[in-house]
């Protein structure tokens, strides 16, 4: 393969990885305000994408991919709401361990990485087009 094709292949893998990351972050944000369903139960637990380098045996290139989702083991927060159906004997309800601000920062970083990979593909494509134009002359 050519260097330009290799660059495009690596960037495409980066796009897929960041898209998967944004999907996980979106799920976290959608469940940020969840509570336990029953007294003493657990609410939604924040998910964390786990990436790994994967060797493409055809090209010999190393690509990134999301291979697993881990669960954030940080403590749930407690809110005093004695009227809530999931409140314990003391009136506290366990809420999700998702921090909206952290998720928004992660989303912004994932978007920037996605855009960088997209720009790399576009630049590589333009370089290939210019090379073909030069060869035609």
Steps between C-alpha positions, in 0.01 A plus 500: 500500500604859453577732787189703420280190509661397827430842648139480387462152649640610835283812503189298412568275800533814712163622371333172596660506846393859570148433371473209744635723777240768424225235509607397853522863614152567359361207694666630817351847447155356431510316833673765712186580700392140558429363844464155646168335421451348843629580848863387531526442124769630270436777248671523161878455533726710275660308213856552378617390153814285497723526193773274372744494212417233246740372236355476150668187365435595137668841515725451802362823647390554856148640538309617805166347586261496792509145633306527825295719728599527867283629780609792716525366854476841668234541767145597419379829642226516760216749486256559779152439357286311749199499265684322219397135442867392511581684826654292775387501865693826559337668197804492271491402134807373315563690176727429205876556521498683165646851518346701217791746479753216469291335230471826306879547513550140384251557218685812388831312499346212304353745248838667453670164447227402255548827308878454495463153350247630248739780400780247460287294261406809302862619478619155395232486231603845371865394490409192297299714257789744458742216439272363228473847346880527489533158341251590226708797385 
